[in-house]
Structure formats: C-alpha cells, structure tokens
C-alpha cells in the first residue's frame, strides 16, 4: 500500500514511535531508517542510508534494470560508442601505444595489453615471489589490475 492510497481512504495518522535523544542529524536519520526497516510502514526512502548501502540492498534490481536498459537501447549504445571511437581515435591510439614498465617482470607492455600481461603466468609468478619476499608469507588469492 502506498501513502497515496492511505490518503484516499482517509484513515491516516502520524504516530510518535520513540523520543530519541541524539547529538547530530546523522544519528537521528540512522535511527529513523532502523525504525522504518523494523516496522511495516509506507515509507520507501530510508533516511541515514548511504548510496553504497542502497546499491548493496538493491543489487539484483539495479543489475536487472541495467541489463534491460542495455537490451532496450542496444542500437543507440552501439552508435554512441562508435561515434566516441571516431571522435577520439587519436587519443585512443595514443593510450594503447603508451608503454608501461612492469616492476616485477622487468619488461614493458602497452596500455592496451596491461590486463593481458597481468594475467600472464610470468607476471603472476614474479608477483607472488615479490610478495613472499616482502611479507614473508605466500600470496593467496587472485592477482588483479588493482594489485599492480
């Protein structure tokens, strides 16, 4: 039920649930959000919830919306990407040709091949050896582009 439906019925009322003592508005909003989640009410906006928390709570719905948007607007998105590549051809080529030195492998690679190099067995082996030397414990996990 929505607040508009309640207003149409005519039996709406506002009830004070708690007299909450706080030192900042952030504390008040956080407590209000907790009460909204704990009780059944028509409020959909959760005060005190950050954008990150909203995205985490609605991860599946947001993902479904983006997927449907890409399906519905596929031609428009492809045209936009094509136009971008045409307008920025020189900048894209310059970025792809830019050389990067790998501190672990003593080699260079282009920006366009950075991910390919990071996934290479040579780089992974050298990265794990450097980690072991630095931290005196073996590396456990995946080597990603954020590690480089």
C-alpha positions in Angstrom: 0.0 0.0 0.0 1.3 3.5 -0.8 0.8 6.7 1.1 -1.5 8.0 -1.7 -3.8 5.0 -1.2 -3.9 5.7 2.6 -4.7 9.4 2.0 -7.6 8.3 -0.3 -9.0 6.1 2.4 -8.9 8.9 4.9 -7.7 7.0 8.0 -4.1 8.3 8.1 -2.4 9.3 11.2 1.2 10.1 12.4 2.4 8.3 15.4 5.5 9.1 17.5 7.3 5.8 17.9 10.1 7.0 20.0 11.5 10.1 21.7 15.1 9.7 20.5 17.9 11.8 22.1 20.8 12.4 19.7 23.7 14.8 19.2 23.6 15.0 15.4 21.1 14.8 12.5 23.0 11.8 11.1 22.3 9.8 14.3 18.6 10.8 14.0 18.4 9.8 10.4 20.1 6.5 11.1 17.7 5.7 13.9 14.7 6.7 11.7 15.9 4.3 9.0 16.2 1.5 11.5 12.6 2.0 12.7 11.3 2.1 9.1 13.0 -1.2 8.4 11.8 -2.8 11.7 8.1 -1.7 11.3 5.6 -2.1 8.5 5.1 1.4 7.0 4.7 3.1 3.7 8.0 5.0 3.8 10.2 3.8 0.9 13.1 6.2 1.4 15.4 5.1 4.2 16.9 8.1 6.0 20.5 7.6 7.0 21.3 5.1 4.3 24.2 5.9 2.1 24.3 5.4 -1.7 26.7 2.4 -1.2 24.2 0.8 1.2 21.3 1.4 -1.2 23.2 -0.2 -4.0 24.1 -3.2 -1.8 20.4 -3.6 -0.7 19.1 -3.4 -4.3 22.0 -5.1 -6.1 19.8 -7.5 -8.0 17.1 -4.9 -9.0 19.8 -2.5 -10.2 21.6 -5.2 -12.2 18.3 -6.3 -13.8 17.5 -2.7 -14.7 20.9 -2.1 -16.3 20.6 -5.4 -18.2 17.1 -4.5 -19.5 18.4 -0.9 -20.4 21.2 -2.4 -22.5 18.8 -4.7 -24.3 16.2 -1.9 -25.0 18.8 0.6 -26.1 21.4 -1.6 -27.7 21.4 0.1 -31.1 21.6 3.6 -29.5 24.5 2.5 -27.2 26.4 0.9 -30.1 26.0 4.1 -32.2 27.2 6.2 -29.3 30.3 4.0 -28.7 31.1 4.1 -32.5 30.8 7.9 -32.5 33.1 8.2 -29.5 35.7 6.0 -31.1 35.5 8.1 -34.3 35.8 11.4 -32.4 38.6 10.2 -30.1 40.5 7.9 -32.4 43.9 9.7 -31.8 43.6 9.7 -28.1 42.6 6.0 -28.0 45.6 5.1 -30.2 47.9 7.2 -28.1 46.7 5.4 -24.9 47.1 2.0 -26.5 50.6 2.7 -27.6 51.7 4.1 -24.2 54.4 1.9 -22.7 54.4 0.7 -19.1 57.3 -0.8 -17.2 56.5 -3.9 -15.1 58.4 -3.7 -11.8 58.0 -7.5 -11.2 58.9 -8.8 -14.7 61.5 -6.3 -15.9 59.6 -5.9 -19.2 57.4 -3.3 -20.9 54.0 -3.6 -22.4 51.4 -1.3 -23.9 48.5 0.1 -22.0 46.1 -1.8 -24.3 47.8 -5.1 -23.2 48.0 -4.4 -19.4 45.3 -6.8 -18.4 46.8 -9.5 -20.7 50.2 -9.0 -19.1 48.9 -9.1 -15.6 47.1 -12.4 -16.3 50.3 -14.0 -17.8 51.9 -16.8 -15.9 55.3 -14.9 -15.9 53.8 -11.9 -14.2 51.8 -14.0 -11.7 54.9 -16.0 -10.7 57.0 -12.9 -10.3 54.3 -11.1 -8.4 53.9 -13.9 -5.9 57.7 -14.1 -5.5 57.9 -10.4 -4.7 55.0 -10.7 -2.3 56.7 -13.6 -0.5 60.0 -11.6 -0.3 58.2 -8.5 1.1 55.8 -10.1 3.5 57.5 -13.4 4.4 54.3 -15.3 3.6 52.9 -16.7 0.4 50.4 -14.8 -1.6 46.9 -16.3 -1.6 44.2 -15.1 -3.9 44.0 -13.7 -7.4 46.3 -11.1 -9.0 44.1 -8.3 -10.4 44.8 -5.0 -12.1 44.2 -3.2 -8.8 47.3 -5.0 -7.4 49.6 -3.5 -10.0 
